[in-house]
C-alpha cells in the first residue's frame, strides 16, 4: 500500500469532449489537492478553464521523456486520464506505474446508459476486476453494497458530448500547425469523417425506414435469429483488446462461421453502430460478405432499432467486446465474445467458441449475473455522465471520493533508468497504433 507523504498533486491528461475533468479538478482543489494538466493539442484547451496547465508541442517519440520528467519535477502523485489505450496515455500510464504513483482511468461506462467507468490502473483488457467466478464471489463479500443500482434506460450520450468531440477533432485538423508534433488517436482525417457524416445524414431517413421495415418483418416472424451489433472502427477496444484490425475483418469471420455452421432456418441480424462515421458503408460491406458466403437471404442489416427489444428475442448475441455485452446479460441473452472484455467470465458467456455458438448457445447464469453487476458497480461504476454541470452531482462526488480514498506517494526526484526503459517499451508497443509522426524540435 502506498503511503501519504507530502502534498497531493493530480495531473490530468486528455479527457472527453466536455468540462468534466476541469470541474473534477476544481472539486479536488477545494479540498487542498494541487492539480495541473498537459495539453497535447489545440482541442485540449477547449475543456480546461482557469486551472494550471502547460502545453507539450513535441513529438510522440519524445513524449516518454517529457512526461517522466514532468511527473518527477512537479511531484505528481496521481495521473488522471480518459482511456488508457490512447498511445500518449498508454505511455503515461506505464511511466506513472514505474514511478510508483497512482493512475486513475476514466472510460465510458461498462453499464449503459448514464454510467461512467473509473478504475485505478487500467480498464477493459487491463482491468483489475476479477475474471473468474470464484474471485467475483469472493470480491462481492468484501466490497460494501453500493446505493447505486443498475436500471436499463433509454437516455444515451448527451448531445453536447457529440458536439464537444466534433469540435475537438475539427480544431485539431484546422489548427494542426499550433501543435506540430501531435499525432491524433484517430487515423481517419477530419475531412474524411465530415464527408462520411454528410453522406450519412443525407441517406439516414431512407436507411432508417428500410431498417424499421426489415426489423418488423423479422420480429413478427417465428424465425430464430442471432444478433451482431457492430462497433466503431476507431474504438481502441477493437485496436488493443481484440484479435481484429478492422470491423470488416470481424464481420468476415462472423458471417463466414454463420454460413458454415448455423442451422439453415436461422438468420443473422447485423446492426450498425449509431456513431459510425460512414467512411465505410457498413450495409454494403455486410451484404457483400453475405453474398460471398452464400447467405444473402439469411443476413439482415439494419441502421437503427431498439436494442432491448432485439435482445429479448434473439437466440444469442455476438460481440467483439462492446459495452452492449452488459445489456445482453441484463436480458439473459446468450453471448459469444470474440475479444477481451470485463464480462468475459465463465458462466456469463458462451465458452465453446463461435462455431459452436450457432448450435448450442449457452445462457448466462442469472445468479452470477446479479453478483457480477452489483460488484462491478461498487468496484468501478459511477452513475452520471460527462456533461454534468452541478459540482455537487454524484459523478463528481464519487470520483473525488475514490481518488482521496486511495493512498499515494510522490515519485523519486531522480528519474530511474527503469522508468525510462519502461516508457521506451510503452512507446514501441503503441507506435503501431499511430501513423509514423515527424520529429520536430520540442518546444513545449
Legacy VTK file of the C-alpha trace (Angstrom):
# vtk DataFile Version 3.0
C-alpha trace
ASCII
DATASET POLYDATA
POINTS 444 float
0.000 0.000 0.000
1.245 3.480 -0.841
1.975 5.889 1.988
0.887 9.504 2.258
3.851 11.856 2.214
3.713 15.463 1.069
1.084 17.426 -0.867
-1.079 15.524 -3.284
-0.813 16.609 -6.950
-3.193 15.263 -9.606
-2.039 15.578 -13.209
-4.806 15.476 -15.817
-4.278 14.387 -19.427
-6.872 14.205 -22.216
-10.489 13.769 -21.183
-13.801 13.613 -23.024
-15.341 16.353 -25.156
-16.643 18.123 -22.052
-15.532 20.111 -18.993
-15.761 17.069 -16.712
-12.018 16.944 -15.936
-11.838 20.702 -15.385
-14.743 20.556 -12.944
-13.342 17.491 -11.167
-10.034 19.364 -10.767
-11.927 22.261 -9.218
-13.508 19.872 -6.707
-10.093 18.443 -5.808
-8.578 21.901 -5.426
-11.378 22.701 -2.988
-10.041 20.076 -0.574
-6.395 21.051 -0.955
-5.217 18.871 -3.850
-2.933 20.577 -6.361
-3.984 19.982 -9.971
-2.472 20.594 -13.400
-2.953 19.484 -16.986
-0.752 18.838 -20.009
-2.306 19.938 -23.292
-1.322 17.739 -26.233
-3.292 19.568 -28.925
-5.440 22.631 -29.563
-8.639 20.750 -28.757
-7.442 20.095 -25.208
-7.618 23.826 -24.441
-11.387 23.812 -25.014
-12.107 21.789 -21.917
-9.781 23.210 -19.256
-10.692 26.591 -17.789
-8.935 28.523 -15.035
-6.656 25.718 -13.924
-2.877 25.299 -14.065
-1.712 23.846 -17.376
1.208 23.502 -19.764
1.446 22.569 -23.442
3.537 19.798 -24.943
4.335 20.538 -28.588
6.990 17.901 -29.095
6.732 14.621 -30.986
5.290 11.360 -29.782
8.779 9.867 -29.842
9.886 12.410 -27.219
6.735 12.123 -25.102
8.114 9.429 -22.796
10.976 11.589 -21.539
8.810 14.681 -21.235
6.097 13.014 -19.126
8.684 11.216 -16.959
10.475 14.490 -16.244
7.218 16.382 -15.644
5.922 13.846 -13.125
9.192 13.804 -11.213
9.936 17.532 -11.184
6.349 18.528 -10.303
5.965 15.806 -7.666
2.836 14.369 -9.251
1.116 11.799 -7.051
-1.839 10.876 -9.301
-2.392 10.811 -13.071
-5.985 11.158 -14.292
-6.871 10.378 -17.924
-9.602 9.116 -20.231
-8.883 5.780 -21.962
-5.547 4.190 -21.154
-5.341 2.751 -24.684
-4.689 6.043 -26.459
-0.993 5.962 -27.399
0.034 9.010 -25.336
-1.940 7.689 -22.378
-0.506 4.182 -22.668
2.998 5.653 -22.330
1.969 7.933 -19.455
0.349 5.019 -17.621
3.466 2.861 -17.851
5.693 5.743 -16.728
3.427 6.534 -13.763
3.339 2.911 -12.656
7.118 2.614 -12.918
7.453 5.664 -10.652
5.028 4.185 -8.136
2.239 6.746 -8.453
-1.489 6.265 -8.972
-3.230 6.192 -12.348
-6.984 6.783 -12.464
-8.532 5.808 -15.793
-11.945 7.049 -16.888
-13.924 5.462 -19.712
-17.486 5.238 -20.929
-19.492 3.082 -18.570
-19.336 -0.689 -18.694
-23.048 -0.320 -17.931
-25.187 1.804 -20.241
-26.523 4.380 -20.437
-25.627 7.140 -17.968
-22.728 5.390 -16.275
-19.059 6.328 -16.007
-16.193 3.884 -15.590
-13.398 4.898 -13.219
-10.703 2.345 -12.415
-7.311 2.540 -10.812
-4.563 1.167 -13.044
-6.442 0.360 -16.248
-9.714 -0.540 -17.960
-11.001 -3.205 -20.333
-8.123 -5.609 -21.070
-6.061 -4.072 -18.252
-8.791 -4.053 -15.610
-8.142 -5.246 -12.086
-11.657 -6.691 -11.870
-11.574 -10.492 -11.443
-12.257 -12.728 -14.443
-13.078 -15.951 -12.586
-16.494 -16.620 -10.969
-14.916 -17.693 -7.672
-12.928 -14.464 -7.464
-16.022 -12.395 -8.245
-17.984 -14.103 -5.464
-15.067 -13.506 -3.086
-14.851 -9.824 -4.022
-18.608 -9.483 -3.618
-18.256 -10.462 0.053
-15.516 -7.887 0.612
-16.997 -4.798 -1.044
-19.577 -2.534 0.519
-23.019 -2.603 -1.014
-23.379 0.473 -3.210
-26.525 2.581 -3.144
-26.306 2.633 -6.940
-28.323 0.019 -8.802
-28.438 -0.856 -12.477
-31.566 0.242 -14.251
-31.664 -0.088 -18.013
-32.691 3.210 -19.557
-33.206 4.756 -22.941
-31.293 8.023 -22.470
-27.973 7.925 -24.246
-24.891 10.039 -24.651
-25.696 13.776 -24.134
-25.811 15.750 -27.386
-23.305 18.294 -26.049
-20.741 15.492 -25.819
-21.177 14.768 -29.535
-20.701 18.465 -30.239
-17.647 18.609 -27.967
-15.970 15.625 -29.645
-16.683 17.013 -33.112
-15.330 20.449 -32.193
-12.232 18.851 -30.626
-11.281 16.960 -33.795
-12.198 19.838 -36.116
-9.988 22.313 -34.270
-7.105 19.856 -34.255
-7.463 19.498 -38.008
-7.704 23.219 -38.752
-5.012 24.348 -36.293
-2.624 21.423 -36.540
0.320 23.811 -37.007
-0.031 25.032 -33.389
0.965 21.571 -32.108
3.204 20.298 -34.951
4.301 17.156 -33.131
0.830 15.915 -32.161
-0.469 12.751 -33.774
-4.157 12.144 -33.172
-5.531 8.849 -31.958
-7.846 8.538 -34.975
-6.283 7.579 -38.286
-9.189 8.876 -40.386
-8.848 12.577 -41.172
-11.442 15.097 -40.024
-12.191 15.863 -43.679
-12.938 12.217 -44.471
-15.139 11.963 -41.372
-17.019 15.121 -42.374
-17.736 13.663 -45.824
-18.943 10.457 -44.194
-21.267 12.253 -41.775
-22.745 14.404 -44.570
-23.428 11.316 -46.673
-24.890 9.521 -43.658
-27.208 12.435 -42.850
-28.337 12.581 -46.495
-29.257 8.884 -46.622
-30.282 8.302 -42.994
-34.021 8.778 -43.377
-34.221 6.194 -46.166
-31.986 3.742 -44.318
-33.942 4.055 -41.065
-37.249 3.413 -42.833
-35.757 0.372 -44.549
-34.402 -0.823 -41.189
-37.760 -0.422 -39.465
-39.443 -2.488 -42.169
-36.789 -5.231 -42.128
-36.751 -5.434 -38.317
-40.543 -5.563 -38.051
-40.687 -8.373 -40.594
-38.058 -10.339 -38.676
-39.595 -9.737 -35.249
-43.111 -10.630 -36.426
-41.923 -13.934 -37.831
-41.069 -17.063 -35.884
-37.625 -17.215 -37.459
-34.849 -17.550 -34.851
-32.022 -15.043 -35.282
-28.644 -14.123 -33.849
-27.661 -10.521 -33.217
-24.332 -8.931 -34.192
-24.131 -5.218 -33.219
-21.160 -3.526 -34.865
-18.589 -1.415 -33.035
-16.643 1.637 -34.170
-13.584 1.316 -36.375
-11.628 3.820 -34.257
-12.656 2.246 -30.936
-9.485 1.361 -29.022
-11.288 -1.657 -27.575
-11.068 -3.025 -31.119
-7.441 -1.981 -31.658
-5.999 -3.084 -28.326
-8.367 -5.680 -26.855
-9.346 -7.791 -29.852
-7.727 -10.029 -32.494
-9.138 -7.882 -35.315
-7.643 -4.956 -37.205
-10.977 -3.709 -38.511
-14.733 -4.139 -38.246
-14.710 -5.614 -41.735
-12.330 -8.334 -40.613
-14.565 -9.179 -37.657
-17.680 -9.202 -39.864
-15.949 -11.547 -42.292
-15.183 -14.040 -39.508
-18.704 -13.895 -38.071
-20.519 -14.253 -41.397
-18.174 -16.994 -42.627
-18.776 -19.000 -39.439
-22.522 -18.359 -39.637
-22.639 -19.621 -43.224
-20.739 -22.793 -42.384
-22.163 -23.764 -39.000
-25.535 -22.099 -38.316
-28.748 -24.071 -38.916
-30.377 -23.246 -42.259
-33.546 -21.874 -40.639
-31.633 -19.255 -38.603
-30.923 -15.654 -39.597
-28.217 -13.177 -38.608
-29.221 -9.617 -37.711
-26.383 -7.106 -38.134
-26.868 -3.610 -36.705
-24.686 -0.615 -37.412
-23.258 1.459 -34.562
-25.222 4.724 -34.187
-21.969 6.754 -34.180
-20.390 5.075 -37.205
-18.849 7.852 -39.322
-19.845 6.219 -42.621
-16.359 6.405 -44.134
-17.088 2.768 -44.935
-20.662 1.850 -45.869
-21.303 -0.972 -43.402
-24.515 -2.054 -45.116
-22.730 -2.536 -48.439
-19.814 -4.279 -46.726
-22.103 -6.642 -44.789
-24.246 -7.604 -47.772
-21.167 -8.169 -49.942
-19.829 -10.591 -47.335
-23.223 -12.303 -47.144
-23.195 -12.831 -50.916
-19.587 -14.026 -50.784
-20.563 -16.817 -48.387
-23.918 -17.598 -50.000
-26.162 -16.406 -47.150
-27.509 -13.139 -48.619
-31.081 -14.310 -47.914
-30.284 -15.058 -44.269
-28.407 -11.890 -43.266
-30.438 -8.805 -42.320
-28.754 -5.406 -41.913
-30.339 -2.513 -40.020
-29.131 1.029 -39.398
-31.222 1.523 -36.257
-33.526 -0.359 -33.921
-34.372 -0.810 -30.198
-31.673 -2.944 -28.592
-33.791 -4.088 -25.587
-36.494 -5.450 -27.904
-33.913 -7.240 -30.042
-32.095 -8.706 -27.025
-35.339 -10.032 -25.555
-35.992 -12.110 -28.665
-32.558 -13.021 -30.036
-31.187 -16.559 -29.847
-27.833 -15.039 -28.911
-25.557 -12.049 -29.399
-22.084 -11.997 -30.923
-19.777 -9.162 -29.908
-16.100 -8.321 -30.034
-16.109 -6.536 -26.676
-18.861 -3.915 -26.864
-20.482 -2.494 -23.740
-23.639 -3.958 -25.263
-22.413 -7.094 -23.528
-23.675 -5.951 -20.126
-27.078 -5.223 -21.704
-27.141 -8.751 -23.111
-26.511 -10.127 -19.612
-29.345 -7.974 -18.244
-31.655 -9.588 -20.823
-30.313 -13.115 -20.150
-29.245 -13.390 -23.783
-26.553 -15.970 -24.646
-23.389 -14.210 -25.760
-20.238 -15.118 -27.675
-17.327 -12.722 -27.029
-14.572 -12.581 -29.648
-12.178 -10.174 -27.876
-11.193 -9.226 -24.339
-13.995 -7.823 -22.188
-14.603 -7.331 -18.481
-17.695 -9.562 -18.701
-15.827 -12.417 -20.416
-16.316 -14.705 -17.430
-17.050 -18.415 -17.349
-20.734 -18.774 -16.630
-21.628 -15.419 -18.150
-20.617 -16.012 -21.781
-20.502 -18.933 -24.192
-17.369 -20.997 -23.616
-17.287 -23.107 -26.774
-16.189 -20.634 -29.449
-18.030 -19.025 -32.336
-18.600 -22.122 -34.478
-20.457 -23.983 -31.699
-22.385 -20.879 -30.609
-24.793 -21.144 -33.541
-25.793 -24.672 -32.461
-25.730 -24.630 -28.638
-25.576 -21.059 -27.291
-25.065 -21.054 -23.529
-27.373 -18.831 -21.499
-25.737 -16.821 -18.663
-26.041 -17.890 -15.028
-28.557 -15.436 -13.585
-27.227 -15.508 -10.032
-23.708 -14.836 -11.259
-25.077 -12.016 -13.472
-26.622 -10.346 -10.428
-23.480 -10.668 -8.322
-21.334 -9.526 -11.251
-23.319 -6.336 -11.891
-23.599 -5.404 -8.206
-19.885 -5.954 -7.611
-18.908 -4.166 -10.815
-20.924 -1.112 -9.785
-19.207 -0.962 -6.421
-15.783 -1.575 -7.955
-15.644 0.930 -10.813
-19.002 2.343 -11.934
-20.279 5.836 -11.201
-23.814 6.839 -12.052
-23.904 10.000 -14.154
-22.456 11.405 -17.361
-19.544 13.528 -18.531
-21.602 16.646 -19.271
-22.786 17.182 -15.702
-22.760 20.877 -14.696
-23.573 20.616 -10.986
-20.356 20.249 -8.977
-22.357 18.587 -6.207
-23.573 15.849 -8.547
-22.797 12.252 -7.651
-20.457 11.827 -10.629
-18.067 14.420 -9.168
-18.548 13.424 -5.537
-17.913 9.726 -6.174
-14.934 10.391 -8.472
-13.303 12.662 -5.907
-14.027 10.215 -3.080
-12.321 7.364 -4.978
-9.223 9.478 -5.556
-8.990 10.732 -1.976
-9.587 7.255 -0.522
-6.564 5.883 -2.402
-3.224 6.197 -0.547
-0.475 7.916 -2.518
3.219 8.611 -2.638
5.371 11.087 -4.525
7.780 9.965 -7.247
11.528 9.882 -6.756
13.271 13.110 -7.785
15.986 11.153 -9.591
14.421 9.504 -12.603
15.482 5.884 -12.658
16.694 4.057 -15.753
13.895 1.570 -15.123
11.285 4.304 -15.589
12.823 5.457 -18.875
13.249 1.889 -20.165
9.626 1.109 -19.283
8.484 4.232 -21.087
10.528 3.300 -24.156
8.893 -0.135 -24.231
5.475 1.504 -23.947
6.258 3.726 -26.932
7.354 0.746 -29.022
4.136 -1.084 -28.142
1.930 1.867 -29.082
3.698 3.238 -32.161
1.902 0.725 -34.365
-1.376 2.407 -33.423
-0.218 5.754 -34.829
0.949 6.930 -38.230
4.717 7.474 -38.024
4.915 11.145 -36.944
7.605 13.612 -37.903
10.064 14.527 -35.210
10.072 18.311 -34.877
12.011 20.254 -32.262
10.395 20.003 -28.849
9.248 23.423 -27.700
6.680 22.566 -25.060
LINES 1 445
444 0 1 2 3 4 5 6 7 8 9 10 11 12 13 14 15 16 17 18 19 20 21 22 23 24 25 26 27 28 29 30 31 32 33 34 35 36 37 38 39 40 41 42 43 44 45 46 47 48 49 50 51 52 53 54 55 56 57 58 59 60 61 62 63 64 65 66 67 68 69 70 71 72 73 74 75 76 77 78 79 80 81 82 83 84 85 86 87 88 89 90 91 92 93 94 95 96 97 98 99 100 101 102 103 104 105 106 107 108 109 110 111 112 113 114 115 116 117 118 119 120 121 122 123 124 125 126 127 128 129 130 131 132 133 134 135 136 137 138 139 140 141 142 143 144 145 146 147 148 149 150 151 152 153 154 155 156 157 158 159 160 161 162 163 164 165 166 167 168 169 170 171 172 173 174 175 176 177 178 179 180 181 182 183 184 185 186 187 188 189 190 191 192 193 194 195 196 197 198 199 200 201 202 203 204 205 206 207 208 209 210 211 212 213 214 215 216 217 218 219 220 221 222 223 224 225 226 227 228 229 230 231 232 233 234 235 236 237 238 239 240 241 242 243 244 245 246 247 248 249 250 251 252 253 254 255 256 257 258 259 260 261 262 263 264 265 266 267 268 269 270 271 272 273 274 275 276 277 278 279 280 281 282 283 284 285 286 287 288 289 290 291 292 293 294 295 296 297 298 299 300 301 302 303 304 305 306 307 308 309 310 311 312 313 314 315 316 317 318 319 320 321 322 323 324 325 326 327 328 329 330 331 332 333 334 335 336 337 338 339 340 341 342 343 344 345 346 347 348 349 350 351 352 353 354 355 356 357 358 359 360 361 362 363 364 365 366 367 368 369 370 371 372 373 374 375 376 377 378 379 380 381 382 383 384 385 386 387 388 389 390 391 392 393 394 395 396 397 398 399 400 401 402 403 404 405 406 407 408 409 410 411 412 413 414 415 416 417 418 419 420 421 422 423 424 425 426 427 428 429 430 431 432 433 434 435 436 437 438 439 440 441 442 443
